[in-house]
Amino acid sequence: MGNISFRTLDKDGTVTNVRLIKQSDIQKCPLFILVPEHYKADGSCKCFDKAEQARILAERLARRAKTMAAIARQKGGK
């Protein structure tokens, strides 16, 4: 198995932020996420990282609260 390369292509055509992740590491992720930031330097994914899960949960709850507030406004509430 090989590596998967992630890169940033700048407007001037320069390639920066090159990151190689092993295909086997990506396959170990239960959600098969293809975002470089989802993987730690050791190749493990953040699906099992408690701090990352707490951050994701807080983000989801904030987004849900914002959505529910928008729905309430549409229905004539606050």
C-alpha positions, 0 to 999 in steps of 0.5 A, a space after each residue: 500500500 502506498 501513501 496518499 498525498 495532500 497538497 495546497 496549490 497557491 494562486 501562483 501555481 506553487 505547491 505548499 503544505 505537502 502532507 503524506 498519509 499512509 493509505 493503511 492509516 486512512 483505512 483504519 479510520 472508522 469514518 474513512 475521513 480524507 481530511 489531512 487535519 483529521 490525522 495526527 503526526 503518528 498517523 492515527 486518526 482523531 476519531 478516538 481522541 477524547 479532546 477532539 471528540 469533546 470539541 466536535 460535540 461542542 461544535 455540533 451542539 452550538 450549531 444545533 442551538 443556532 439552527 433551532 433559534 433560526 427555526 423559532 424565529 421563522 415560526 414567529 418566536 424569539 
